[in-house]
Amino acid sequence: MNKEISGVLSVFQTPFHESGEIDFKTLRKELDWIFENGADGLVMAMVSEVLRLSSEERDQLATAACTAARDNGGPCVISVGAESTLQAVRHAVHAEKTGANALMAIPPVATACGEPELRKYFVAILKATNLPLIVQDASGYVGRPMSIEFQGGLMNEFGVDRVFFKPEAAPLGQRLSDLRDATKGEAKIFEGSGGIALVDSHKRGVTGTMPGADLIRGLVPLWKALEAGDQEAADRIHAPLGALVSLQSGLDGFLAVEKYLLKRQGVFENEIVRGPVGFTLDEETRSEVDRLFDLMIEAAESQ
């Protein structure tokens, strides 16, 4: 079933048992909770720890996410990026079979290949299914930037309904506008900064935002305020939210804060991140996260 891919599309975090296995019961609780708090859809992506999962686990996670999205009446985007084209195509085919509404893919991380090779990679994914593909430039924290010309060329070749974008290369705002202008304003572009750049990105015409689940209670009201043109309300929510996101450095920084806040909100049983990890929360950071989160919730609930 075709569903509109727009608005607040929450990237869920993957809960684990103490044994290291995926906690699917808690996962379903999280996915339902995301919709209960107003999200328009689900995304399985980098902070779902896809790069730390086996291929079989990625399939299981994709199936669970698509099932929950279908039960809640929203779309589901599944990240299929991998270190080989064969793997990425395998994940893409499975995602389509399990009910995904769109795919998303980063380039391979370990291979510094040129854009001709990257084109083969993305074209293979596009040809493997009939789903839209969100081309994710995640070079703000992994990999290398892709040129605007390369990305726009994929959309021109396959069409505006097949190729979407999630630009995360620095400088984010300028890159987003360059991509918008290069595609004559036709491209569907999604913001992926965790919300820190959402106010600026919304002014540049994004179709939606893909934040982590932990801040969904702030991001949904923020998106609604921006859509309604209520800049004052948007600024009240964004001030503590942006400060909170600024405390997170790199992928593991996001994961540590996200899982801490999901546990604090009664969604997760623990804060386990699959190791090795490159960032852990100290008590002073936890205290500041708590303070800013409380301010964000207060601003969001005052609308």
C-alpha positions in Angstrom: 0.0 0.0 0.0 1.3 3.5 -0.9 1.5 5.9 2.0 2.7 9.5 2.0 6.3 9.7 3.1 6.3 13.1 4.8 6.2 14.9 8.2 7.8 13.5 11.3 9.2 10.0 10.5 10.9 8.7 13.7 14.1 6.7 13.5 13.6 4.0 16.2 16.4 2.7 18.5 16.9 -1.0 18.9 16.6 -2.4 22.4 18.7 -5.3 23.5 18.5 -7.9 26.3 21.5 -8.3 28.7 22.5 -11.2 26.5 22.9 -8.9 23.5 19.9 -10.3 21.6 17.3 -7.9 20.2 14.4 -7.4 22.7 11.5 -7.6 20.3 8.8 -7.1 23.0 10.3 -3.8 24.0 10.8 -2.9 20.4 7.1 -3.2 19.7 6.3 -1.1 22.7 8.6 1.6 21.4 7.2 1.5 17.9 3.6 1.8 19.1 4.7 4.6 21.6 6.2 6.5 18.7 2.8 6.6 16.9 1.0 7.3 20.1 3.0 10.5 20.4 2.0 11.7 17.0 4.7 10.6 14.5 3.7 10.1 10.9 5.8 7.1 10.3 8.8 4.9 11.2 12.4 4.7 9.9 15.0 2.0 10.5 18.3 3.7 10.0 21.8 4.4 11.4 20.7 5.0 15.0 18.7 1.7 14.9 22.3 0.3 14.9 21.9 -1.4 11.5 25.6 -1.5 11.0 26.0 -3.6 14.2 23.3 -6.2 13.2 23.7 -9.4 11.3 21.9 -9.7 8.0 19.3 -12.0 9.6 18.8 -9.5 12.4 18.3 -6.7 10.0 15.6 -8.7 8.2 13.9 -9.5 11.5 14.0 -5.8 12.6 12.6 -4.7 9.2 9.8 -7.1 9.4 8.9 -6.0 13.0 9.0 -2.3 12.0 6.9 -2.8 8.9 4.3 -4.8 10.8 4.1 -2.1 13.5 3.8 0.7 11.0 1.0 -1.2 9.1 -0.9 -1.8 12.3 -0.7 1.9 13.2 -1.6 3.1 9.7 1.7 4.8 8.9 4.5 4.3 6.4 7.8 2.6 7.1 11.2 3.4 5.6 13.9 0.7 5.8 17.6 1.4 5.5 19.3 -1.0 3.2 22.7 0.5 2.8 25.6 -2.1 3.0 29.2 -2.6 2.3 28.4 -4.5 -1.0 25.9 -4.0 -3.7 24.8 -7.6 -3.3 24.0 -7.1 0.4 22.1 -3.9 -0.3 20.0 -5.4 -3.0 19.2 -8.4 -0.7 18.0 -6.0 2.0 16.0 -4.0 -0.5 14.2 -7.0 -1.8 13.4 -8.2 1.7 12.2 -4.8 2.7 9.8 -4.6 -0.2 8.5 -8.1 0.5 7.9 -7.3 4.2 5.9 -4.2 3.4 8.2 -1.2 3.4 6.9 1.9 1.8 10.3 3.3 0.9 14.0 2.4 1.2 17.0 4.5 2.4 20.6 3.8 1.7 24.0 5.3 2.6 27.0 4.6 0.4 29.4 1.8 1.6 31.4 3.1 4.5 34.6 1.1 4.1 35.2 1.7 0.4 36.4 5.1 -0.9 34.8 4.5 -4.3 34.2 7.2 -6.9 30.8 8.3 -8.1 30.7 6.0 -11.1 30.9 3.0 -8.7 28.4 4.7 -6.4 26.0 5.1 -9.3 26.1 1.4 -10.0 25.4 0.7 -6.3 22.3 3.0 -6.1 21.0 2.0 -9.6 21.1 -1.6 -8.6 19.0 -0.9 -5.5 16.5 1.1 -7.5 16.2 -1.6 -10.1 15.8 -4.3 -7.5 12.4 -3.0 -6.3 9.6 -0.6 -7.2 10.0 1.4 -4.0 11.2 5.0 -3.6 14.8 5.3 -2.5 16.0 7.9 -0.1 19.7 8.6 -1.0 21.3 9.4 2.4 24.5 11.4 2.5 25.5 10.5 6.1 29.0 12.0 5.7 28.4 14.3 8.7 29.4 11.3 10.8 30.2 8.4 8.5 31.6 8.1 4.9 32.3 10.8 2.4 30.1 13.5 0.8 28.4 12.9 -2.6 28.3 15.8 -5.0 25.0 17.6 -5.7 25.4 16.9 -9.4 25.6 13.2 -8.7 22.6 13.1 -6.5 20.5 15.3 -8.8 21.4 13.1 -11.7 19.9 10.0 -10.0 16.6 11.8 -9.6 16.6 13.1 -13.2 17.2 9.5 -14.4 14.7 7.7 -12.3 12.2 10.4 -11.5 11.0 12.5 -8.6 8.7 9.7 -7.3 11.6 7.2 -7.1 14.6 9.2 -5.7 14.3 11.2 -2.5 17.2 12.7 -0.5 18.5 13.0 3.1 21.5 15.3 3.0 23.7 15.4 6.1 26.9 16.7 4.7 28.2 19.9 6.2 27.3 22.7 5.8 23.8 21.2 6.1 21.7 24.2 5.3 23.6 25.2 2.2 23.8 21.7 0.9 20.1 21.3 1.4 19.4 24.4 -0.6 21.9 23.5 -3.3 20.1 20.1 -3.7 16.7 21.8 -3.8 17.8 24.3 -6.4 19.7 21.7 -8.5 16.4 19.7 -8.8 14.3 22.8 -9.5 12.5 22.5 -6.2 11.0 19.1 -7.2 13.0 16.8 -5.0 11.6 15.4 -1.7 14.2 16.2 0.9 14.3 15.1 4.5 16.1 16.7 7.4 18.2 14.4 9.5 20.0 16.5 12.1 18.2 15.1 15.1 16.1 18.4 15.1 19.0 20.8 15.8 18.7 22.3 12.2 14.9 21.7 11.7 13.8 25.3 12.0 16.3 26.4 9.3 15.7 23.3 7.2 11.9 23.8 7.2 12.4 27.3 5.8 14.4 25.6 3.0 11.5 23.4 2.1 12.0 20.0 3.5 9.3 17.3 3.0 9.9 15.9 6.5 12.2 15.2 9.4 13.7 12.0 10.6 14.6 12.4 14.3 15.4 9.8 17.0 12.5 8.4 19.0 13.7 9.9 22.3 12.7 13.4 21.4 9.5 12.7 19.6 7.4 14.5 22.2 9.2 17.7 21.3 9.7 17.1 17.6 6.1 16.5 16.7 4.9 19.8 18.3 7.9 21.6 16.8 7.0 20.3 13.3 3.3 21.3 13.8 4.3 24.8 14.9 6.5 25.2 11.8 3.8 23.9 9.5 1.3 26.4 11.1 3.8 29.3 10.7 3.9 29.7 14.5 7.5 30.9 14.8 7.2 31.9 18.4 6.1 28.4 19.5 8.7 26.8 17.3 11.5 28.9 18.9 10.3 28.0 22.4 10.5 24.3 21.7 13.6 24.4 19.6 15.8 26.3 22.1 16.1 23.5 24.6 15.8 20.8 22.0 18.7 22.2 19.9 20.9 22.6 23.0 20.1 19.0 24.0 21.1 17.6 20.5 24.3 19.7 20.6 25.5 17.6 23.5 25.6 14.5 21.2 28.8 13.9 19.3 28.9 11.2 16.5 26.7 8.1 16.1 27.5 6.7 19.6 26.8 10.1 21.2 23.3 10.1 19.7 22.8 6.5 20.8 23.9 7.0 24.4 21.5 10.0 24.9 18.6 8.4 22.9 18.7 5.2 24.9 19.0 7.0 28.2 16.0 9.2 27.4 13.9 6.2 26.2 14.7 4.5 29.5 13.8 7.6 31.4 10.4 7.8 29.6 9.6 4.2 30.5 10.0 2.8 27.0 13.3 0.9 27.4 14.4 -1.4 30.2 18.0 -0.5 29.8 20.5 1.6 27.9 22.5 -1.2 26.2 24.3 -0.2 23.0 26.2 -2.9 21.0 29.9 -2.5 21.5 32.5 -1.5 21.0 31.2 2.0 21.7 33.0 5.3 21.3 30.9 7.4 23.7 29.4 7.0 27.2 27.4 9.4 29.3 29.0 10.8 32.5 26.8 12.0 35.3 27.3 15.7 34.5 26.1 15.1 30.9 23.1 13.1 32.2 22.2 16.0 34.5 22.3 18.5 31.6 20.3 16.1 29.3 17.6 15.9 32.0 17.5 19.7 32.5 17.1 20.4 28.8 14.7 17.6 28.2 12.4 18.9 31.0 12.5 22.4 29.4 11.7 20.9 26.0 8.7 19.0 27.3 7.5 22.1 29.2 7.7 24.2 26.0 6.0 21.5 23.9 3.2 21.0 26.3 2.5 24.7 26.6 1.3 25.0 23.0 
